[in-house]
Amino acid sequence: MMRHFRIFLLCFQYVFERRGVSIVWLLVMLINPLILLVYWRSALENNSIAGWSLSSISSYYFLLFTVSAFLMSHIEENVSEDDIANGQLVKYLVKPYSYFLFNIIRELPYRLLQGFFAIIISLIFVLIFGRFFQITTDPRILFLTVLVFILAYILSY
């Protein structure tokens, strides 16, 4: 267990010294929901569509942005470029440590840092445009949401 934590800390140091790249990728991820919100604002100007309002759609897109920052794993570049093309996969195969587990631990600091930044950006938008957001407080929905988050993170690998 301690070696997993040490690997996590080493990967976190690497990610934290490259935090500028994480911020840029996060801002790129933010562009799509903002463009879609402009579209939906003009589409919903006169009425609501099938029970959807501007506040529910904006809540959906910002929660989607925040959750995707936590859950969208991007290990394909490391695996394809570094491990396969450059031949570094061999060093992981001869070690008595799971290559799959190492990739999960290597990606986890990226997800935590980008998720933290996404929460900050979403909170800024909620503070500025608070009337355009609605979030449920139903414990069943919150429990199922956390369960879906965990399963989605596992599925992303």
C-alpha positions in Angstrom: 0.0 0.0 0.0 2.8 2.4 0.8 4.5 1.9 -2.6 1.2 2.8 -4.3 1.1 6.0 -2.3 4.8 6.8 -3.1 4.1 6.3 -6.8 1.1 8.5 -6.5 3.1 11.3 -4.8 5.8 11.1 -7.5 3.2 11.3 -10.2 1.5 14.2 -8.4 4.8 16.1 -8.3 5.2 15.6 -12.0 1.7 16.7 -12.7 1.9 19.7 -10.4 5.1 21.0 -12.1 3.2 20.8 -15.4 0.0 22.4 -14.0 -0.1 25.0 -16.8 -0.8 22.2 -19.3 -3.7 21.0 -17.2 -5.2 24.5 -17.0 -4.9 24.9 -20.8 -6.6 21.6 -21.4 -9.3 22.5 -18.9 -10.0 25.8 -20.7 -10.2 23.9 -24.0 -12.8 21.6 -22.4 -14.8 24.7 -21.2 -15.2 26.1 -24.7 -17.7 23.5 -25.8 -20.2 23.9 -23.0 -20.1 27.7 -23.3 -20.8 27.5 -27.0 -23.7 25.1 -26.4 -25.1 27.3 -23.7 -25.2 30.2 -26.1 -27.1 28.0 -28.6 -29.6 26.8 -26.0 -30.1 30.3 -24.6 -31.3 31.5 -28.0 -33.3 28.3 -28.5 -35.1 28.7 -25.2 -35.7 32.4 -25.4 -39.4 32.2 -25.9 -40.4 28.9 -24.1 -39.1 25.8 -22.5 -38.7 22.5 -24.5 -40.1 19.4 -22.9 -39.6 20.6 -19.4 -36.0 21.8 -19.9 -35.3 25.4 -18.8 -32.2 27.5 -19.2 -31.2 26.8 -15.6 -31.5 23.1 -15.9 -29.5 23.0 -19.2 -26.7 25.3 -17.8 -26.5 23.1 -14.7 -26.3 20.1 -16.9 -23.4 21.4 -19.0 -21.4 22.8 -16.1 -21.8 19.5 -14.1 -20.8 17.7 -17.3 -17.7 19.9 -17.6 -16.8 19.4 -13.9 -17.4 15.6 -14.0 -15.5 15.1 -17.2 -12.5 16.9 -15.8 -12.5 14.3 -13.0 -13.3 11.2 -15.2 -11.9 11.6 -18.7 -8.7 9.7 -18.7 -6.1 10.4 -21.4 -3.5 7.6 -21.0 -3.5 6.7 -24.7 -0.7 9.2 -25.4 1.6 7.7 -22.7 0.8 4.2 -23.7 1.1 4.6 -27.5 4.0 7.1 -27.7 6.1 6.4 -24.7 5.5 2.8 -23.9 5.0 1.2 -27.3 6.7 3.5 -29.8 9.8 4.3 -27.7 10.0 0.7 -26.3 9.6 1.6 -22.6 6.9 -1.0 -22.1 9.5 -3.7 -21.4 10.7 -2.0 -18.2 7.2 -2.3 -16.8 6.7 -5.9 -17.9 9.8 -7.1 -16.1 9.0 -5.4 -12.8 6.8 -7.1 -10.2 4.3 -4.3 -10.4 1.0 -4.2 -12.4 1.3 -2.1 -15.5 -2.5 -1.5 -15.4 -2.4 -0.3 -11.8 0.6 2.0 -12.5 -1.3 3.7 -15.3 -4.3 4.2 -13.0 -2.1 5.8 -10.4 -0.2 7.8 -13.0 -3.5 9.3 -14.3 -5.1 9.9 -10.9 -3.2 13.2 -10.1 -4.1 14.7 -13.5 -7.8 13.9 -12.8 -7.6 15.4 -9.2 -5.8 18.6 -10.3 -8.1 19.2 -13.3 -11.2 18.3 -11.3 -10.1 20.8 -8.6 -9.6 23.5 -11.3 -13.0 22.6 -12.8 -14.7 23.0 -9.5 -13.2 26.4 -9.0 -14.2 27.5 -12.5 -17.8 26.2 -12.0 -18.1 27.9 -8.6 -17.0 31.2 -10.2 -19.7 30.8 -12.8 -22.3 29.8 -10.1 -21.4 32.9 -8.1 -21.7 35.2 -11.1 -24.7 33.6 -12.8 -26.3 31.9 -9.8 -29.9 32.2 -11.0 -29.0 30.0 -14.1 -28.1 26.9 -12.0 -30.1 24.3 -10.1 -28.7 21.3 -8.2 -30.7 18.5 -6.6 -30.3 17.6 -2.9 -32.1 14.3 -3.0 -29.8 11.8 -1.2 -30.8 8.9 -3.5 -29.8 10.8 -6.6 -26.6 12.0 -5.0 -25.7 8.4 -3.9 -26.4 7.1 -7.4 -24.4 9.9 -8.9 -21.3 9.0 -6.8 -21.7 5.4 -7.8 -21.9 6.3 -11.4 -18.8 8.5 -11.0 -16.8 5.6 -9.6 -18.0 3.2 -12.3 -17.3 5.8 -15.0 -13.7 6.3 -13.7 -13.1 2.6 -13.8 -14.7 2.3 -17.3 -12.5 5.1 -18.7 -9.5 2.7 -18.6 
